Amino acid sequence: MLNHVAVLSDVHGVLPALEAVLAEPEVSAADRIVLTGDITAGPQPAEVLDLLTSLGDRAVWISGNADRELVEYRRGERDAIPDPIAPWAAGQLREDHIDLLGGLPRSLSLPVRGLGKVLFCHATPRDDEEVVLVDSRLERWREVLGGLDADVRTVVCGHTHMPFVRLVDGRLVINPGSVGMPYGRAGAHWALLGPGVELRSTPFGIEAAVAQVTQGSSYPEVAEWADYFLHARATDADALAAFAPRAEEGGEGCGGGEG
């Protein structure tokens, strides 16, 4: 049984945001650091992967749709990715990075004190692109979580970059938000589990981080990318408007694009 688990989702290749979260005392002291996907699709993909692999066995990895897409692109299994930065990011990764990302599970479970058996995934337990939101209908949530074992009482997901905690028929659902591409408010967002749930936000010098990312990345549009996403210029209302149609779609494998 793990006492404390830090959950970092949607880092999206932003090294200064990741460094800020890893420097948090609670993250440094956590039994495990769980990465719930979309780790690399951003301006500093190799640097982020190298930092995370240096954590050794304390880091627990899950694949996100963006990680899968980068691997598929590099392996010639697809010729395009909806996210404009992703093809460039795929080209920055070494073969060992591709092997690492290509072998990641889509979900896994860990026992956490106070929360019982916790299932970690990227989007939903059954699909890495499916969209559900904090205010999605209960029937929609029941459809998405319906295949889980009864002993899974907590589900942690990412993908939508907006933090929330809600109940679904007594089962706790947690989204830690995004470390590197927050929607709605700036900062690196993450969660601390055990014995309860804390949604956390780590502030860091945004202007300095924008400069660091811009200087440290060869992505042609990096200055605009860093300014937009590190300042969280996409509001929560913008994100909800974009996600809402997909959030009401039923069935597995729905959706596509960024997230």
Buried (B, 14 or more C-beta within 10 A) or exposed (E): EBBBBBBBBBBBBBBBBBBBBBEBEEBEEBBBBBBBBBBBBBBBBBBBBBBBEEEEEBBBBBBBBBBBBBBBBBEEEBEEBEBEBBBBBBEBBEEEBBEBBBEBEBBBBBEBBEBBBBBBBBBBBBBBBBBBBBEBEEEBBEBBBEEBEEEBBBBBBBBBBBBBBBEBEEBBBBBBBBBBBBBBEBBBBBBBBBEEBBBBBBEBEBEEBBBBBBEBBEBEEBBEBBBBBBBBEBEBEEBBEBBEEBBBEEEEEBBEEBB
